[in-house]
Amino acid sequence: MHEISLVRNIFKTLEEAFPGQLGNISNISMRVGLLSNVQPILMQNAFAAVKQDEQDCRASLCIEVLPIIIYCVSCNKNTEVHNFKFFCSCGSPSRKIVQGEELLISRVEFFDSDMTRVRKQEDT
């Protein structure tokens, strides 16, 4: 299960980006493309397991699954891929992936000093 190593890397990235603030993070939002080879439920399970090792961490993980979008040079438009069939609605095949390979931390929310409100850091 490679999700464990991915979650460990997420914690490492957050610790590097926000030194000493891991315990103040309330929520981590991620964007995960369908082609990223990541299963959201396995990522959630891995997050829960790794979080137990991180004594200070009280964060939750929110995952947004992004569909596959391709660009068609024939009709000059973007089309969502269904059932992994990389064809535009005009019928032309396309290999130009616009969206769907992402594995990004999109937002990090922090507890304020009173531990109730949150402040946000977008697109980490």
Residue pairs with C-beta under 8 A, 6 or more apart in sequence:
1 42
1 46
2 37
3 38
3 39
3 42
3 43
3 45
3 46
4 46
4 49
4 50
6 38
6 43
6 46
6 103
7 43
7 46
7 47
7 49
7 50
8 50
10 28
10 30
10 47
10 105
11 22
11 50
11 54
11 57
13 105
13 124
14 21
14 22
14 25
14 28
14 105
14 108
14 124
15 22
17 108
17 124
18 24
18 25
18 108
18 121
21 110
22 54
22 56
22 57
22 59
23 56
23 57
23 58
24 110
24 111
25 57
25 58
25 59
25 108
25 109
25 110
25 111
26 58
26 59
26 60
26 109
26 110
26 111
26 118
27 59
27 60
27 61
27 62
27 107
27 108
27 109
27 118
28 59
28 60
28 61
28 62
28 105
28 107
28 108
28 109
29 62
29 63
29 64
29 105
29 106
29 107
29 108
29 109
30 43
30 61
30 62
30 63
30 64
30 103
30 104
30 105
30 106
31 64
31 66
31 102
31 103
31 104
31 106
32 38
32 40
32 43
32 63
32 64
32 65
32 66
32 102
32 103
32 104
33 65
33 66
33 68
33 99
33 100
33 101
33 102
33 103
34 65
34 66
34 67
34 68
34 100
35 68
35 97
35 100
35 101
36 100
36 101
36 102
36 103
38 103
40 63
40 65
43 61
43 63
44 61
44 63
47 61
51 57
51 59
58 111
64 106
66 99
66 100
66 102
67 80
67 81
67 99
67 100
68 80
68 81
68 84
68 86
68 97
68 99
68 100
69 78
69 79
69 80
69 81
69 97
69 98
69 99
69 100
70 78
70 79
70 81
70 86
70 88
70 94
70 95
70 96
70 97
70 98
71 77
71 78
71 94
71 96
71 97
71 98
72 78
72 79
72 88
72 90
72 92
72 94
72 96
73 92
73 94
73 96
74 88
74 90
74 92
75 88
75 90
75 92
77 88
78 98
79 87
79 88
79 89
79 94
81 100
86 93
86 94
86 95
87 93
87 94
88 94
104 123
105 124
106 122
106 123
106 124
107 120
107 121
107 122
107 123
107 124
108 120
108 121
108 124
109 118
109 119
109 120
109 121
110 118
110 119
110 120
110 121
111 117
111 118
112 118
112 119
